[in-house]
Amino acid sequence: MKPIVECVPNFSEGRDPAVLDAIVSAMTAVPGVTLLGREMDASHNRSVVTLVGDGEAVLEAAFRGAKEALARIDLNTHQGEHPRMGAVDVIPFVPVRGVTMADCVELARRLGQRLGEELNFPVFLYEEAATRPERKNLADVRRGQFEGLREAIPNDPARRPDFGPNAVHPTGGAVAVGARPFLVACNVYLGTPDVQVAKKIAAAVRGANGGLQFVKALGFFIEERGLAQVSMNLVNTTKTPIHRVVEMIRSEAERYGVAVLDTEIVGLVPEDALLDAAEHYLRLNHFERHQVLEKKLAEPARGAAGSLDDFLGSVAADTPTPGGGSVAALAGALAAALGAMVSGLTIGKKKYADVSEAMSAAKARLNAARGDLTRLVDEDAAAFESVMAARKLPAGNPTETATREKAQAEADERAIAVPFETARRALAVLEDLVFVAEKGNTNAVTDAGVAALLARAAVQGAAWNVLVNLGPEAGEGAAGEKSAARVLELKLWTRRADDLSRNVGQIVDRTLGYESVSGPA
């Protein structure tokens, strides 16, 4: 399964669709990023965008979105109900599948450094990425908002940013970048225009005030509806479900003779959170989730897309894809994942303190390679299918023939470029594995050894796939300078991979005390 990270940047613009269109376009132009949702709120003057993809893709998308926001949003003229300190106000990374919270913390810190260094944008790390306890809570980080921070940052050492200059961006303010679990943004509208009632209810339900744990709440007046609103972030709907929060708001509202009119969800919500509410209000005491029709129908699709058994079945089937190129990429992804595991088991251990920083850098590279190689599993199959499709195009007249030849040339190039990239990335994994095996946690040295064998197989397997798509004449240097250069590079890569894999094997044997066991790679 492909690793998936969610990124939910909040922008301080909820009234001009053209501004949000430009920001979203900048982010979705990044390959590998999928837009799941975009919400604009005129009263809050705020937009929430939800993206998913592999870590590197969403990091790049978040950077581009922030850059576009800085060019288009001026907080000196911005007014809205919601607290804000930046043009892009907050950028959280959320682990969804195949990634850990530690991976998201790493993404947050890398993005923060880029924003500070490349855009001169002050960055505060918050939640799981916070560098100090008092910055874990977003409300504490944002205290004073844009105007307050403008005075505080230069004068109060405790308010200095983690990255970037010790001054707010003149029009863009500052940004909070962090890592957190999935949260649900939920608003409850009250049958009164009295914002003081909303604020009192928000204080009662807010976890920080002794209310419900995992609830962050504020009270607002929403002008376009003429109503007071309790606006909340529910940071753990498993432990504090939505219906429990709404019922407490309803109970508190009755004290003031006020009714709850309706609720709204901003952005995405986990299916189980809504099913929890349905079970509560319908009193479904013996209900099982597999009784939901859509869940049952989705089970085969999820299995076909994501289970190891089904992937192996696809490889074993009498169809050309997925084939050796995809399997080579998968071997490389597995190698990178194992290397990241060994790195993680080393970082933070007192015994390996002197290599902790270098090991963290290696882990970041290995996780990035894992994402790239996982993507190449599917891309290799898709590239070969494009070759087959191009060959089936009609060629009944000169126009059709020209179209077919152009399509074949493009498809053939892609079928070469994908395994070539697989070989390159797998070799980079091997480079890091030598360091990981030699300096990493000795209790996991055999894992580094297995990773090296997989990476070596990935390099050689991908190289063979390049050569078969180049054709036999390319191997003789007769297919043009580009092909000849690729063949030469592949030869160098496979020889280098042999040396690196053998080196790791020797490190493993030496660590285990069996120096003569490992033979040539």
Secondary structure, DSSP 8 states (H G I E B T S, - for coil): ---EEEE--EES--S-HHHHHHHHHHHHTSTT-EEEEEEEETTTTEEEEEEEE-HHHHHHHHHHHHHHHHHH--TTS---SS--SBSEEEEEEEEEES--HHHHHHHHHHHHHHHHHHH---EEEEETT-SSGGGSSHHHHTTTHHHHHHHHHHH-GGG--SBS-SS-BTTTB-EEEEE----EEEEEEES-S-HHHHHHHHHHH-GGGTSSTTEEEEEEEETTTTEEEEEEEES-TTTS-HHHHHHHHHHHHHHTT--EEEEEEES---HHHHHHHHHHHHT-TT--GGGSHHHHHHHHHHHHHH-HHHHHHHHHSSSSSS-HHHHHHHHHHHHHHHHHHHHHHHTT-GGGGGGHHHHHHHHHHHHHHHHHHHHHHHHHHHHHHHHHHHHTS--SSHHHHHHHHHHHHHHHHHHHHHHHHHHHHHHHHHHHHHHHHHHS-GGGHHHHHHHHHHHHHHHHHHHHHHHHHH-HHHHTT-S-HHHHHHHHHHHHHHHHHHHHHHHHHHHHHHHHT-TTS----
